[in-house]
Amino acid sequence: MSITYAAAHDLLEAYCRTRMTYDGDGFTDLFAELAELTLDPFAPPLAGHNALRAYLLEAAEAERHYDLAIERHWVAGDTALAAWHASWNRAIDETAKVRQAGFLSAEVGEDGRIARLKLWTVTREHLAGTEGA
């Protein structure tokens, strides 16, 4: 299945919305039942709705004020590609700001849901009272 530019936009916007609000049902609905989410290219992917929901729950416990934005996206066949950035405060120390920038590849299945999502990230943490915080 090929994904259109507009459909990729809608899918990525839904991904951002559900990730920022920690909406477990909405988040897992974006993914196929046996979807894979790769957070680190050197670690095994999370697989299936239970693993995805556990990931989102863990993020909700660790993060405060999460913000995610897609900067630009492209499509190639059945894959949406996007540059993105995110920021949040850690729950254990809300004075520390964490910033991430990255690239994602979302392969879409026949049903229009994400079958495989791969993220590549660069993370910076800025402590309160230091330059760049």
Wavefront OBJ file of the C-alpha trace (Angstrom):
o trace
v 0.000 0.000 0.000
v 1.264 3.477 -0.826
v 0.594 6.306 1.578
v -0.248 9.772 0.293
v 1.409 12.932 1.534
v -1.863 14.076 3.138
v -2.470 10.700 4.817
v 1.086 10.741 6.176
v 0.461 14.217 7.591
v -2.707 13.031 9.351
v -0.967 9.925 10.716
v 2.005 11.915 12.032
v -0.274 14.540 13.594
v -2.232 11.775 15.359
v 1.054 10.249 16.523
v 2.151 13.594 17.994
v -1.215 14.214 19.648
v -1.482 10.783 21.266
v 2.185 10.769 22.323
v 1.924 14.221 23.937
v -1.277 13.366 25.827
v -0.179 9.818 26.750
v -3.394 8.481 25.202
v -2.763 4.735 25.365
v -5.826 3.702 23.343
v -5.298 6.324 20.655
v -1.567 5.599 20.497
v -1.947 1.840 20.072
v -4.790 2.330 17.557
v -2.251 3.976 15.240
v -0.249 0.736 15.150
v -0.947 -2.691 13.684
v -1.487 -5.428 16.295
v 2.048 -6.822 15.875
v 3.750 -3.507 15.076
v 7.363 -2.864 15.984
v 8.731 0.344 17.520
v 12.510 0.792 17.426
v 13.659 3.461 19.883
v 17.366 2.611 19.605
v 18.934 1.179 16.443
v 21.188 -1.033 18.589
v 18.433 -2.530 20.750
v 15.635 -4.934 19.887
v 12.327 -3.276 18.950
v 9.247 -3.150 21.135
v 6.656 -5.435 19.541
v 2.875 -5.531 19.892
v 0.261 -3.358 21.551
v 1.135 -4.426 25.110
v 4.765 -3.342 24.686
v 3.699 -0.058 23.076
v 1.257 0.686 25.889
v 3.920 -0.151 28.502
v 6.354 2.217 26.771
v 3.809 5.046 26.817
v 2.939 4.417 30.480
v 6.625 4.490 31.427
v 7.057 7.750 29.508
v 4.023 9.274 31.279
v 5.574 8.460 34.648
v 9.004 9.876 33.737
v 8.091 13.026 31.768
v 6.335 16.306 32.409
v 5.252 18.934 29.854
v 6.082 16.785 26.805
v 6.001 18.605 23.481
v 6.549 16.959 20.084
v 6.511 18.572 16.648
v 7.016 17.265 13.144
v 9.219 19.714 11.267
v 8.836 18.261 7.787
v 7.691 14.995 6.290
v 8.062 13.037 3.065
v 6.550 9.860 1.654
v 8.132 7.014 -0.294
v 5.832 4.140 -1.217
v 4.366 2.752 2.008
v 6.657 4.788 4.280
v 6.286 8.185 5.910
v 9.589 9.879 6.743
v 9.846 12.858 9.079
v 12.244 15.177 10.850
v 10.986 16.037 14.345
v 11.923 17.604 17.675
v 10.662 17.167 21.226
v 11.235 18.594 24.689
v 10.106 17.805 28.214
v 11.001 18.052 31.879
v 11.939 15.001 33.909
v 9.378 14.092 36.571
v 12.092 13.646 39.207
v 13.577 17.105 38.543
v 11.303 19.511 36.695
v 14.082 22.118 36.505
v 16.017 19.974 34.013
v 14.919 20.392 30.391
v 15.480 17.538 27.959
v 15.531 18.226 24.233
v 15.533 15.715 21.403
v 15.769 16.005 17.659
v 15.505 13.145 15.262
v 14.264 11.405 12.197
v 11.597 8.740 11.912
v 10.537 6.135 9.412
v 6.964 4.844 9.693
v 6.118 1.894 7.453
v 2.373 1.640 6.939
v 0.544 -1.656 6.441
v -2.404 -2.510 4.211
v -4.836 -1.353 6.911
v -3.282 2.143 7.025
v -1.774 1.624 10.481
v 1.917 1.723 11.373
v 3.566 -1.684 10.978
v 7.098 -0.557 11.831
v 8.263 2.727 13.363
v 11.978 3.474 13.664
v 13.330 6.511 15.506
v 16.826 7.983 15.355
v 17.462 10.617 18.019
v 19.955 13.040 19.479
v 19.229 13.972 23.103
v 20.504 16.931 25.129
v 19.739 17.627 28.769
v 20.040 21.138 30.165
v 20.148 21.645 33.908
v 18.521 24.730 35.429
v 20.898 27.636 35.826
v 23.219 26.482 33.045
v 23.663 27.902 29.588
v 21.060 26.667 27.121
v 18.521 25.700 29.796
l 1 2 3 4 5 6 7 8 9 10 11 12 13 14 15 16 17 18 19 20 21 22 23 24 25 26 27 28 29 30 31 32 33 34 35 36 37 38 39 40 41 42 43 44 45 46 47 48 49 50 51 52 53 54 55 56 57 58 59 60 61 62 63 64 65 66 67 68 69 70 71 72 73 74 75 76 77 78 79 80 81 82 83 84 85 86 87 88 89 90 91 92 93 94 95 96 97 98 99 100 101 102 103 104 105 106 107 108 109 110 111 112 113 114 115 116 117 118 119 120 121 122 123 124 125 126 127 128 129 130 131 132 133
